[in-house]
């Protein structure tokens, strides 16, 4: 309990208490020793005085004893009673019979048994009595080795004890005064020491709070320093009289050539000039503490500067990673995610904290996660990167990704796995569109050649059939010939479509107002569509510039696309027609959206093929989209189809509850030239 209480005391209290106890113990010990020595000296002096007095009595009474002159002895006793210490005197003969004594009320016989074995000249024995402590001095008086008498002198020690007690009190008071003075001095010096330590503590507290501008050196011992102006003309403090540079013990200042605290540039701290006059170990400690603080401030400043640069680079890298549309992830050797970018999180509709420190089994399906696990382990074992393309089904949409997995090495050791995944769905579709376009071009050439070759025979067949109709009289034959004529005309129409598809037909080029041509076609079919409760929505951009083209052929394209949309919707649906200008890519864009049954992915790549149709037999020839493709191609444009339409092609102005199934995108150049060789449709 004492140690616990002592440990809770302040450093000043511990110093004061410790030194006080030490001084008290030392003072009491010294006082006790001095008192004992003084007491011993007083007793020795008392004994010497008693021995001398007894010898004097023996010398004076020897003749009286030999002559039995007791009157003379009585005079001696009477003179002794004047002494304050005198208690008694009695004389025994050689047979130890009482010859004479100084007691008034009778001799106490117990004295005969005390101090009676006198072998030395004088024997002293203390006696405790009711009047206090008495020293009995015994002397055997002899002449020529013959015992004449025994003398016993009793001296009271009470007066002597008073002197000893007074001496004890004086010694205690002196000891108390010395200890008190020592405690005061201890308190003063401990206060001085602890005050200086307190300055260092406050400086340390300021440093803990982040204030590295504290300087404990001059504050510690203000009287040990004198402030003086800097005399060096090269010092900035000399130029600015309101400033002073701070010269303390440290390295040599290049500016002032004085001992100064160093900073990063090896120059002095320009605030005050100090000339050190005195100091001790604590002062040296304070100065070293200040140097340490200054060095620490410089190091922290440099670290903060580097941290700021690292933070800026980290933020820039994070911004770049989160801005890129590609998926970027980093996994450690345990396949735990350590870094994911925003695109990756958005695709899986998860937050970054939901992915970090987790593996693929927490994100992907068990089958996909197991496949990823074995692929990743194989990369760790071989160190060979993996590149592949995968198709992912998400809801109704199918998307393609190009996956690249690269092992990340620190020296020769693999420390993680970097994954990048790029959505190449549009690229795949553009590749398919490009292949379809090339196929259509070849089919067009083939169809043009075939149409040209069979057009003449069909004309001959139709001509002879019509001549026969004029010469034949039988009705039965006429009916057969009319059937031949009708079917031949159908073939002629197909051949004409094939020729238009293969650009063999003539084209009349002039300025075309797309919005006007679309409005004419829409007004032509709007009533018919409304009978089946199909609503046509138009979003036509105003001030659309005219293009060069054949308006009648373009109207045929609009009519074909609207009829296809009508056939897909059938009843109770919506068709959206939208135009807009894509100025920076020098084109106008027309969108045809419908809420019909959609087109399967398998058929989406075949819809522009000649004679391909999903309609019932007799309801379509399969040349409508092929002819439209050829007309748009003749105008230097492009046509695309998506089912379902990407969300970026659905305008914000329409009802969000409408589920659009298919979109046809027609792009036409603003100038009399083909569109640039880019594959991506305009989304602006």
C-alpha positions in Angstrom: 0.0 0.0 0.0 2.9 2.4 0.9 4.6 1.7 -2.5 1.4 2.2 -4.4 0.8 5.5 -2.6 4.4 6.5 -3.1 4.3 5.7 -6.8 1.3 8.0 -7.2 3.2 11.0 -5.9 4.6 13.5 -8.3 8.3 13.5 -9.1 8.8 16.7 -7.0 7.0 15.1 -4.0 9.1 11.9 -4.4 12.4 13.9 -4.4 11.3 16.0 -1.4 10.0 13.0 0.5 13.0 10.9 -0.3 15.6 13.5 0.6 13.5 14.6 3.6 13.5 11.0 5.0 17.2 10.7 4.3 18.0 14.0 6.0 15.7 13.1 9.0 17.4 9.7 9.4 20.9 11.2 9.1 20.0 14.1 11.4 18.5 11.9 14.1 21.4 9.4 13.8 24.0 12.2 14.1 22.0 13.9 16.9 21.7 10.6 18.7 25.4 9.8 18.4 26.4 13.4 19.4 24.1 13.2 22.4 25.4 9.8 23.5 29.0 11.1 23.2 28.1 14.2 25.1 26.3 12.2 27.8 29.3 9.9 28.1 31.6 12.9 28.5 29.4 14.4 31.2 29.3 11.1 33.1 33.0 10.7 32.8 33.4 14.2 34.1 30.9 13.4 36.9 32.9 10.3 37.8 36.2 12.1 37.9 34.8 14.8 40.1 33.3 12.2 42.5 36.6 10.3 42.6 38.5 13.5 43.3 36.1 14.5 46.0 36.3 11.0 47.6 40.1 11.0 47.6 40.1 14.5 49.1 37.8 13.3 51.9 40.0 10.3 52.5 43.1 12.4 52.7 41.4 14.9 55.1 39.9 12.2 57.3 42.8 9.7 57.5 44.4 11.3 60.5 41.0 11.7 62.2 40.2 8.1 61.6 43.6 7.0 63.1 43.1 9.2 66.1 39.4 8.4 66.4 38.7 12.2 66.1 35.1 11.9 64.9 34.4 15.5 65.5 36.9 16.4 62.7 35.2 13.9 60.4 31.8 15.5 61.3 33.1 18.8 60.2 34.1 17.3 56.9 30.6 15.9 56.5 29.0 19.2 57.3 31.1 21.0 54.7 30.1 18.3 52.1 26.3 18.9 52.7 26.7 22.3 51.0 27.3 20.4 47.7 24.0 20.0 45.8 25.0 16.6 44.5 26.0 15.3 48.0 23.6 12.6 49.3 25.5 10.7 52.0 28.9 9.8 53.4 29.6 6.9 55.7 32.8 5.4 57.1 33.4 1.8 58.0 36.2 0.4 60.0 38.4 -2.3 58.8 35.9 -4.9 60.0 33.2 -3.0 58.1 31.5 -1.6 61.2 30.0 1.8 60.9 32.2 4.4 62.4 30.3 7.5 61.2 27.6 8.5 58.7 25.8 11.6 57.5 22.2 10.2 57.7 20.0 12.2 60.1 17.3 9.5 60.4 19.4 6.4 60.9 21.7 4.5 58.7 20.0 2.3 56.0 21.5 -1.1 56.5 20.9 -2.1 52.9 23.9 0.1 51.9 26.2 -2.4 53.7 25.4 -5.0 51.0 26.0 -2.6 48.1 29.4 -1.9 46.6 31.1 -3.7 49.5 33.5 -5.7 47.4 36.2 -3.0 47.1 39.2 -4.3 45.3 40.1 -1.3 43.2 41.1 2.0 44.7 37.7 3.5 43.9 34.7 1.5 42.8 31.5 3.2 41.4 28.1 1.6 41.5 24.8 3.4 40.5 21.8 3.0 42.9 18.2 3.5 42.1 16.4 5.1 45.0 13.1 6.9 45.6 14.9 10.2 45.2 16.5 9.3 41.9 19.7 7.7 40.6 22.6 7.9 43.0 26.2 7.0 42.2 27.9 5.2 45.1 31.7 5.9 45.2 33.5 3.3 47.4 37.2 3.6 48.6 39.3 1.3 50.6 41.7 3.3 52.8 45.0 1.4 53.4 48.4 2.1 54.8 51.2 -0.2 54.0 48.7 -2.7 52.6 46.8 -2.6 55.8 43.1 -1.6 55.6 42.3 1.2 57.9 38.7 2.0 56.9 36.1 2.0 54.0 34.7 5.3 52.7 31.4 5.5 50.7 30.3 8.7 49.1 26.8 9.1 47.5 26.3 11.7 44.8 23.0 12.5 43.3 22.8 12.2 39.5 19.5 14.0 39.1 21.1 17.4 38.3 23.4 15.7 35.9 20.3 14.1 34.2 18.7 17.5 33.9 21.8 18.7 32.1 21.7 15.6 29.9 18.0 16.0 29.1 18.5 19.7 28.3 21.4 18.7 26.0 19.1 16.1 24.4 16.5 18.8 23.8 19.1 21.2 22.4 20.5 18.4 20.1 16.9 17.6 18.9 16.1 21.2 18.2 19.4 21.6 16.3 18.7 18.4 14.4 15.1 19.5 13.6 16.4 22.9 12.5 19.0 21.3 10.2 16.5 18.8 8.8 13.9 21.6 8.2 16.5 23.7 6.5 17.5 20.6 4.4 13.9 20.0 3.5 13.5 23.6 2.4 16.6 23.4 0.3 15.5 20.0 -1.0 12.1 21.5 -2.0 13.7 24.4 -3.7 16.2 22.3 -5.7 13.5 19.7 -6.5 11.2 22.5 -7.6 14.0 23.8 -9.8 14.7 20.4 -11.3 11.1 19.5 -11.8 10.2 22.9 -13.2 12.8 22.3 -15.9 11.6 18.8 -16.4 8.0 20.2 -16.6 9.2 22.5 -19.4 10.5 19.4 -21.3 7.2 17.6 -20.6 5.1 20.5 -21.9 7.3 20.6 -25.0 6.8 16.8 -25.4 3.0 17.3 -25.0 3.1 20.0 -27.7 5.0 17.6 -30.0 2.4 14.9 -29.3 -0.3 17.4 -30.2 1.5 18.1 -33.5 3.2 21.4 -32.6 6.8 20.9 -33.7 7.6 24.6 -33.4 8.4 24.4 -29.6 11.9 25.3 -28.4 12.7 24.3 -24.8 16.4 25.4 -24.8 16.2 29.2 -24.0 13.0 28.8 -22.0 14.6 26.3 -19.7 17.1 28.7 -18.2 16.3 32.2 -19.3 19.1 33.6 -17.1 21.7 31.6 -18.9 21.1 33.3 -22.2 21.4 36.8 -23.5 19.6 38.1 -26.6 21.7 40.0 -29.1 21.2 41.2 -32.6 22.7 39.3 -35.5 25.7 41.1 -36.9 26.1 39.1 -40.0 25.1 41.1 -43.0 24.4 37.9 -45.0 21.9 36.7 -42.4 18.2 37.4 -43.3 17.7 38.5 -39.7 20.2 41.3 -40.2 18.3 42.6 -43.2 15.0 42.5 -41.5 15.4 44.2 -38.1 12.1 42.9 -36.9 13.4 39.4 -37.1 16.1 37.7 -35.1 17.9 34.4 -35.7 18.0 31.8 -33.1 21.6 30.7 -32.4 21.8 27.7 -30.1 24.3 24.8 -29.7 24.4 22.7 -32.8 26.0 22.7 -36.2 27.7 25.7 -37.7 25.3 28.1 -39.5 26.5 29.0 -42.9 24.6 32.3 -42.8 25.8 33.6 -39.4 28.9 31.5 -38.7 27.6 30.8 -35.3 26.6 27.6 -33.5 23.0 27.1 -34.5 20.2 24.6 -34.7 20.5 23.0 -38.2 17.5 22.6 -40.5 17.2 20.9 -43.8 19.2 23.6 -45.6 21.8 23.9 -42.9 20.8 27.4 -42.1 19.9 28.9 -38.7 16.3 29.4 -37.5 15.6 33.1 -38.0 13.8 34.3 -35.0 16.2 35.2 -32.1 19.9 35.3 -31.4 21.0 33.8 -28.1 24.5 33.8 -26.5 24.8 31.0 -24.0 26.3 31.9 -20.7 25.8 28.9 -18.6 24.1 25.5 -18.5 24.0 22.0 -17.1 23.1 18.5 -18.2 19.4 19.2 -18.2 20.1 22.3 -20.4 22.1 20.1 -22.7 19.3 17.6 -22.8 16.8 20.4 -23.7 19.1 21.6 -26.5 19.4 18.0 -27.8 15.6 17.8 -27.4 15.2 20.9 -29.6 17.6 19.5 -32.2 15.6 16.3 -32.2 12.4 18.3 -32.6 13.7 20.3 -35.5 15.0 17.2 -37.2 11.7 15.5 -36.6 9.9 18.5 -38.0 12.0 18.4 -41.1 11.5 14.6 -41.5 7.8 14.9 -41.0 7.5 17.8 -43.4 9.4 15.7 -46.0 7.2 12.7 -45.2 4.0 14.7 -45.5 5.2 16.2 -48.8 5.9 12.7 -50.1 2.6 11.4 -48.7 0.8 14.3 -50.5 2.5 13.4 -53.8 1.7 9.7 -53.2 -1.9 10.6 -52.3 -2.2 12.7 -55.5 -0.8 9.9 -57.6 -3.1 7.4 -55.8 -6.1 9.5 -56.4 -5.2 10.0 -60.1 -4.6 6.3 -60.5 -7.9 5.6 -58.7 -9.7 8.1 -60.9 -8.2 6.5 -64.1 -9.1 3.0 -62.9 -12.7 4.0 -62.0 -13.1 6.0 -65.2 -12.2 3.2 -67.6 -15.2 1.1 -68.7 -13.0 -2.0 -68.6 -13.2 -4.3 -65.5 -10.0 -4.1 -63.4 -9.3 -6.3 -60.4 -6.3 -7.4 -58.3 -6.3 -10.6 -56.3 -3.7 -11.8 -53.8 -2.1 -15.2 -53.7 -5.2 -16.5 -51.8 -7.4 -15.1 -54.6 -8.9 -12.5 -52.3 -9.9 -9.3 -54.0 -7.6 -6.4 -53.0 -8.7 -3.9 -55.6 -11.8 -3.5 -57.8 -12.8 -0.6 -60.0 -16.2 1.0 -60.3 -17.1 -0.7 -63.6 -16.7 -4.1 -62.0 -18.8 -3.1 -59.0 -21.5 -1.6 -61.1 -21.8 -4.7 -63.4 -22.4 -7.0 -60.4 -24.5 -4.3 -58.6 -22.2 -4.5 -55.5 -20.3 -2.0 -53.4 -16.6 -2.1 -53.2 -16.6 -3.1 -49.5 -18.8 -6.0 -50.4 -16.2 -7.4 -52.8 -12.8 -6.6 -51.1 -11.3 -9.4 -49.0 -13.7 -12.0 -50.7 -13.1 -14.5 -53.4 -14.9 -15.5 -56.6 -17.3 -17.8 -54.7 -18.9 -14.8 -53.1 -19.6 -13.1 -56.4 -20.0 -15.6 -59.2 -22.0 -18.8 -59.5 -20.4 -21.9 -58.0 -19.7 -23.3 -61.5 -18.1 -20.1 -62.8 -16.2 -19.5 -59.5 -14.8 -23.1 -59.6 -13.7 -22.5 -63.2 -12.0 -19.2 -62.3 -10.3 -20.9 -59.3 -8.6 -23.5 -61.4 -7.6 -21.0 -64.1 -6.1 -18.7 -61.5 -4.2 -21.5 -59.8 -2.8 -22.6 -63.2 -1.6 -19.1 -63.8 0.1 -19.0 -60.4 1.8 -22.4 -61.1 3.0 -21.6 -64.6 3.3 -17.8 -64.6 1.8 -17.7 -68.1 -0.9 -15.0 -68.7 -4.4 -16.1 -69.9 -6.3 -14.4 -72.7 -9.8 -15.5 -73.7 -13.2 -14.3 -74.9 -16.3 -15.4 -73.1 -20.1 -14.9 -73.6 -22.1 -14.1 -70.5 -25.9 -14.2 -70.2 -27.3 -11.6 -67.9 -31.1 -11.5 -67.9 -32.3 -11.2 -71.4 -29.0 -9.7 -72.7 -26.0 -11.7 -73.9 -22.7 -9.9 -73.6 -19.2 -10.8 -74.8 -16.0 -10.0 -72.8 -12.3 -10.2 -73.6 -10.6 -11.5 -70.4 -6.9 -11.0 -69.7 -5.3 -12.4 -66.6 -1.7 -11.5 -65.9 0.4 -12.6 -62.9 1.9 -9.7 -60.9 5.5 -10.3 -59.8 7.7 -8.8 -57.2 11.1 -9.8 -58.4 10.8 -13.5 -59.2 7.9 -14.0 -56.8 4.2 -13.9 -57.9 2.3 -11.7 -55.4 -1.1 -11.4 -57.1 -3.2 -11.6 -60.2 -4.3 -8.7 -62.3 -7.5 -9.1 -64.3 -8.8 -6.8 -67.1 -12.1 -7.5 -68.9 -13.3 -5.5 -71.8 -16.9 -5.6 -73.0 -16.7 -6.5 -76.7 -20.4 -7.1 -77.3 -20.7 -4.2 -79.7 -17.5 -5.1 -81.4 -18.8 -8.7 -81.9 -22.0 -7.3 -83.3 -20.1 -4.9 -85.6 -18.0 -7.8 -86.7 -21.1 -9.8 -87.5 -22.6 -6.7 -89.2 -19.4 -6.4 -91.2 -19.5 -10.0 -92.2 -23.1 -9.7 -93.1 -22.4 -6.6 -95.1 -19.7 -8.4 -97.0 -22.0 -11.3 -97.6 -24.7 -9.0 -98.8 -22.3 -7.4 -101.2 -21.5 -10.7 -102.7 -25.1 -11.8 -102.7 -26.0 -8.5 -104.4 -23.5 -9.1 -107.2 -24.8 -12.6 -107.6 -28.5 -11.5 -107.5 -27.7 -8.7 -110.0 -26.1 -11.1 -112.4 -28.9 -13.6 -112.0 -31.6 -10.9 -112.4 -29.9 -9.6 -115.5 -29.7 -13.1 -117.0 -33.3 -14.1 -116.3 -34.8 -10.7 -117.0 -34.7 -11.2 -120.9 -36.2 -14.7 -120.8 -38.9 -13.5 -118.6 -39.6 -10.6 -120.9 -39.9 -13.0 -123.9 -42.2 -15.4 -121.9 -44.4 -12.4 -120.9 -44.5 -11.1 -124.5 -45.4 -14.4 -126.1 -48.0 -15.0 -123.4 -49.7 -11.7 -124.1 -49.6 -12.4 -127.9 -51.2 -15.8 -127.3 -53.9 -14.2 -125.2 -54.8 -12.0 -128.3 -54.9 -15.0 -130.7 -56.5 -17.8 -128.5 -60.3 -18.0 -128.5 -60.8 -20.8 -126.0 -61.6 -19.6 -122.5 -59.8 -22.5 -120.9 -56.6 -21.6 -122.7 -57.0 -17.9 -121.9 -57.3 -18.7 -118.2 -54.1 -20.7 -118.3 -52.3 -18.0 -120.2 -53.5 -15.4 -117.7 -52.1 -17.5 -114.9 -48.8 -17.6 -116.8 -48.9 -13.9 -117.4 -49.6 -13.2 -113.7 -46.8 -15.4 -112.4 -44.4 -14.0 -115.0 -45.2 -10.4 -113.8 -44.5 -11.6 -110.2 -41.1 -12.9 -111.4 -40.5 -9.6 -113.1 -41.2 -7.8 -109.9 -38.8 -10.0 -108.0 -36.2 -9.5 -110.6 -36.7 -5.7 -110.3 -36.3 -6.0 -106.5 -33.1 -8.0 -107.1 -31.8 -5.3 -109.5 -32.6 -2.6 -107.0 -30.8 -4.6 -104.2 -27.8 -5.1 -106.4 -27.7 -1.3 -107.4 -28.6 -2.1 -110.9 -31.6 0.2 -110.9 -31.4 3.9 -111.7 -31.2 6.4 -108.7 -32.6 10.0 -108.9 -30.4 12.1 -106.5 -31.7 15.4 -105.0 -32.0 17.2 -101.7 -34.2 15.1 -99.3 -35.9 16.4 -96.2 -35.8 13.3 -94.0 -38.4 14.5 -91.5 -40.8 15.4 -94.3 -40.3 12.0 -96.1 -40.9 10.2 -92.8 -44.0 12.2 -92.0 -45.5 11.3 -95.4 -44.9 7.6 -94.9 -46.2 7.7 -91.3 -49.4 9.6 -92.4 -49.9 6.9 -95.0 -49.9 4.0 -92.6 -51.0 5.7 -89.3 -54.7 5.1 -89.8 -54.2 1.4 -90.7 -51.9 0.9 -87.7 -54.4 2.6 -85.4 -57.0 0.0 -86.3 -54.9 -2.5 -84.5 -54.3 -0.2 -81.6 -50.7 0.5 -82.5 -49.5 4.0 -81.7 -46.7 5.6 -83.7 -44.5 8.0 -81.6 -42.4 10.5 -83.4 -39.3 12.4 -82.0 -38.1 14.3 -85.0 -35.2 16.7 -84.4 -35.9 20.2 -85.7 -33.7 22.0 -88.2 -32.4 18.7 -89.5 -30.2 19.5 -92.6 -31.2 17.9 -96.0 -29.3 15.0 -97.5 -28.6 14.0 -101.0 -30.6 10.9 -102.1 -33.6 9.4 -103.9 -36.6 10.3 -101.8 -38.9 7.7 -103.3 -36.4 4.9 -102.6 -35.9 6.2 -99.0 -39.7 6.2 -98.6 -39.7 2.6 -99.6 -37.1 1.9 -96.8 -39.3 3.7 -94.2 -42.4 1.8 -95.4 -40.6 -1.5 -95.2 -39.3 -0.9 -91.7 -42.7 0.4 -90.5 -44.5 -2.6 -92.0 -42.0 -5.0 -90.4 -42.6 -3.3 -87.0 -46.4 -3.5 -87.6 -46.1 -7.3 -88.3 -43.9 -7.7 -85.1 -46.3 -5.8 -82.8 -49.6 -7.1 -84.4 -51.9 -5.5 -81.8 -51.8 -3.1 -78.8 -48.2 -1.8 -79.0 -45.9 1.1 -79.8 -43.6 2.1 -82.7 -41.1 4.9 -82.1 -39.6 6.9 -85.0 -36.7 9.2 -84.0 -34.3 11.4 -86.0 -31.3 13.3 -84.8 -28.2 14.9 -86.0 -24.7 13.5 -85.3 -22.8 16.5 -86.5 -19.3 15.6 -85.4 -19.5 12.4 -87.3 -21.2 14.0 -90.3 -24.4 11.9 -90.3 -28.1 11.9 -89.6 -29.6 9.0 -87.6 -33.1 7.5 -87.8 -34.3 5.0 -85.1 -37.2 2.6 -85.6 -38.2 1.0 -82.3 -41.1 -1.4 -81.7 -42.6 -3.2 -78.8 -43.2 -6.4 -80.7 -42.0 -9.9 -80.4 -38.4 -9.2 -81.1 -35.8 -11.1 -83.2 -33.9 -14.0 -81.9 -30.1 -13.8 -81.8 -29.9 -16.7 -84.3 -32.1 -14.8 -86.8 -30.6 -11.4 -86.2 -27.6 -12.2 -88.4 -29.8 -13.4 -91.3 -32.5 -10.7 -91.6 -30.8 -8.8 -94.4 -30.2 -12.0 -96.4 -32.3 -12.2 -99.6 -35.4 -14.4 -99.4 -34.9 -14.9 -95.6 -38.2 -14.4 -93.8 -39.9 -15.7 -90.7 -43.4 -14.9 -92.1 -45.8 -17.5 -93.2 -45.7 -18.8 -96.8 -47.3 -16.3 -99.2 -47.0 -13.4 -96.8 -43.5 -12.3 -97.6 -40.8 -12.8 -100.2 -37.9 -12.1 -97.8 -36.6 -9.2 -100.0 -38.0 -6.2 -98.1 -35.0 -5.8 -95.7 -32.6 -6.9 -98.4 -33.9 -4.2 -100.7 -33.8 -1.7 -97.9 -30.2 -2.7 -97.1 -29.3 -2.1 -100.7 -31.0 1.3 -100.9 -29.3 2.5 -97.8 -26.0 1.2 -99.1 -26.5 3.0 -102.4 -26.9 6.2 -100.4 -23.6 5.6 -98.7 -25.3 4.8 -95.4 -25.5 1.9 -92.9 -28.3 0.0 -91.2 -28.1 -1.9 -87.9 -30.5 -4.0 -85.9 -30.5 -4.9 -82.2 -32.9 -7.0 -80.2 -33.4 -6.1 -77.5 -32.2 -2.5 -78.0 -29.3 -1.3 -75.8 -30.5 1.1 -73.1 -28.4 4.0 -74.5 -30.6 4.0 -77.6 -33.9 4.4 -75.6 -34.8 8.1 -75.3 -35.7 9.6 -72.0 -38.8 11.4 -73.4 -40.9 8.2 -73.8 -42.7 6.2 -71.2 -40.3 4.1 -69.1 -42.9 1.3 -68.8 -42.8 0.5 -72.5 -40.7 -2.6 -73.2 -39.0 -2.1 -76.5 -38.1 -5.3 -78.4 -36.3 -4.3 -81.5 -34.5 -1.3 -82.9 -33.4 -0.6 -86.5 -30.8 2.2 -86.8 -30.3 3.9 -90.2 -27.4 6.2 -90.7 -27.0 8.5 -93.7 -24.2 10.8 -94.5 -24.7 14.6 -94.7 -22.5 15.0 -97.7 -22.4 13.0 -101.0 -19.9 10.5 -99.7 -19.9 7.3 -97.7 -19.8 7.2 -94.0 -16.4 7.0 -92.2 -15.1 3.5 -91.7 -16.1 3.2 -88.0 -18.3 0.4 -86.8 -20.0 2.0 -83.9 -23.5 3.5 -84.4 -23.9 7.1 -83.3 -25.4 7.4 -79.7 -25.3 11.2 -79.4 
